[in-house]
Amino acid sequence: MGCGCLILLASTVSPRLALFLGWIFTSRIPAAYDGNWLVAILGFFLLPWTALAWAAVWTPQQGVSGFGWFIVALAFFVDMSTHVGAAQTERNRNAGSAF
């Protein structure tokens, strides 16, 4: 089983796990973020699907282009819906405890 297959399998469990494994076992994550570790760390904590999608579609010659932008935008939508869903759950939990 190759490293890419392991990272793909890890992404089904957690995008953060896949990013972590990609950072340790490949040079793709540091290369995709061009050594800007602050953006990569913020992506890891705040927008993990977007960070993973960026690293997956990034190419050394062109960066992210074409259909890759659609993949990154879709991952951003997934991240945002996760944050909105978590906020709604917290709001509902707090509203139920007010009685």
C-alpha positions as CSV (number, residue, x, y, z in Angstrom):
1,M,0.0,0.0,0.0
2,G,1.6,3.3,-1.1
3,C,1.8,6.4,0.9
4,G,-0.8,8.1,-1.3
5,C,-3.3,5.3,-0.6
6,L,-2.7,5.7,3.1
7,I,-3.3,9.4,3.0
8,L,-6.5,8.9,0.9
9,L,-7.7,6.3,3.4
10,A,-6.9,8.7,6.3
11,S,-8.9,11.5,4.7
12,T,-12.0,9.4,5.0
13,V,-11.5,9.4,8.7
14,S,-10.3,13.0,9.2
15,P,-8.8,15.7,6.9
16,R,-6.5,16.7,9.7
17,L,-5.1,13.2,9.9
18,A,-4.5,13.1,6.2
19,L,-2.8,16.5,6.3
20,F,-0.6,15.3,9.2
21,L,0.4,12.1,7.4
22,G,1.0,14.1,4.2
23,W,3.2,16.5,6.0
24,I,5.3,13.7,7.6
25,F,5.6,11.3,4.8
26,T,5.6,13.5,1.6
27,S,7.0,16.8,0.5
28,R,3.7,17.8,-1.1
29,I,2.2,19.7,1.8
30,P,5.3,22.0,2.5
31,A,5.7,22.5,-1.3
32,A,2.0,23.4,-1.8
33,Y,2.2,26.0,0.9
34,D,5.6,27.3,-0.4
35,G,7.1,27.1,3.0
36,N,4.5,29.4,4.5
37,W,3.9,27.3,7.6
38,L,1.5,29.8,9.2
39,V,-1.1,29.5,6.4
40,A,-0.7,25.7,6.6
41,I,-1.2,25.6,10.4
42,L,-4.2,28.0,10.1
43,G,-5.7,25.8,7.4
44,F,-5.1,22.7,9.5
45,F,-7.1,24.1,12.4
46,L,-9.7,26.3,10.7
47,L,-10.3,24.9,7.2
48,P,-8.9,21.4,7.1
49,W,-10.9,20.2,4.0
50,T,-9.8,23.3,2.1
51,A,-6.2,22.9,3.1
52,L,-6.2,19.3,2.1
53,A,-7.9,20.1,-1.3
54,W,-5.4,22.9,-1.9
55,A,-2.5,20.5,-1.4
56,A,-4.2,17.8,-3.5
57,V,-4.8,20.0,-6.6
58,W,-1.6,22.1,-6.4
59,T,1.0,21.6,-9.1
60,P,4.6,23.0,-9.0
61,Q,4.3,24.6,-12.4
62,Q,0.9,26.3,-12.2
63,G,-0.2,26.2,-8.6
64,V,-4.0,25.8,-8.5
65,S,-5.7,26.3,-11.8
66,G,-8.8,25.3,-13.8
67,F,-10.9,22.6,-12.2
68,G,-8.7,22.6,-9.2
69,W,-10.3,25.9,-8.1
70,F,-13.7,24.2,-8.2
71,I,-12.4,21.4,-5.9
72,V,-10.9,24.0,-3.5
73,A,-14.2,26.0,-3.5
74,L,-16.2,22.8,-2.8
75,A,-13.9,22.0,0.1
76,F,-14.3,25.5,1.4
77,F,-18.1,25.0,1.3
78,V,-17.8,21.8,3.2
79,D,-15.7,23.6,5.9
80,M,-18.1,26.4,6.2
81,S,-21.1,24.1,6.4
82,T,-19.3,22.2,9.2
83,H,-18.8,25.5,11.1
84,V,-22.4,26.6,10.6
85,G,-23.7,23.2,11.7
86,A,-21.6,23.2,14.8
87,A,-22.9,26.7,15.7
88,Q,-26.5,25.7,15.2
89,T,-26.1,22.7,17.4
90,E,-24.5,24.8,20.1
91,R,-27.3,27.3,19.9
92,N,-30.0,24.6,20.1
93,R,-28.2,23.0,23.1
94,N,-28.1,26.4,24.9
95,A,-31.7,27.1,24.0
96,G,-32.8,23.8,25.5
97,S,-30.9,24.3,28.8
98,A,-32.6,27.7,29.4
99,F,-35.8,26.1,30.5
